[in-house]
Amino acid sequence: MNEVIQSRWVPVLLLAVSNVFMTFAWYGHLKFKQSPLWIVILASWGIAFFEYCVMVPANRWGHSRYSATELKIIQEVVTLSVFTGFVIAYLGERVRWNHFAAFLCILAAVAFTFWPGARETPPRDEQIGQIAAATRQ
């Protein structure tokens, strides 16, 4: 089980699953405009509960492999990917060229975030050890 948790793809997969839940929580109600707002809010909270049940482990386990910033960037790309599919398949909307251009800008952010050699800081455990050693001196 520990090997699965430390996989680089498990957090990404969990982020994708959680984003499916959250996209339905945030935007699924747009097909049910006749429903009272308070019912939509309660339904969205109910769906969001399951999103949190997947998102929290994704971030907890993912943080052993990725920095918090890297996790956030991954999550944003996953969110846009899930949302684009949702808008097309569920809401029946068209995605225009400027939406794709915006998505490419997000992908550029990913490239900069994961740029080879850009992560020069030691892992957190090593930093804590260095701080502890420095305070003992």
Residue pairs with C-beta under 8 A, 6 or more apart in sequence:
4 10
5 61
5 64
6 61
6 64
6 65
7 65
8 65
8 66
10 58
10 61
10 62
11 58
11 59
11 61
11 62
11 65
11 66
11 71
11 74
12 62
12 74
12 78
14 54
14 55
14 57
14 58
14 61
14 62
15 55
15 58
15 62
15 71
15 74
15 75
15 78
16 78
16 81
16 82
17 54
18 51
18 52
18 54
18 55
18 58
19 51
19 75
19 78
19 79
19 82
19 83
20 82
20 86
21 47
21 48
21 50
21 51
21 54
22 47
22 48
22 51
22 55
22 79
23 79
23 82
23 83
23 86
24 47
24 86
25 44
25 45
25 47
25 48
25 51
26 44
27 83
27 86
27 87
27 91
28 44
28 47
28 90
29 35
29 40
29 43
29 44
30 91
31 90
31 91
32 40
58 71
59 68
59 71
62 71
62 74
63 71
66 74
67 119
69 113
70 113
70 114
73 109
73 110
73 113
73 114
74 110
76 106
76 109
77 106
77 107
77 110
80 103
80 106
84 95
84 99
84 103
87 93
87 95
88 94
88 95
112 118
121 127
122 130
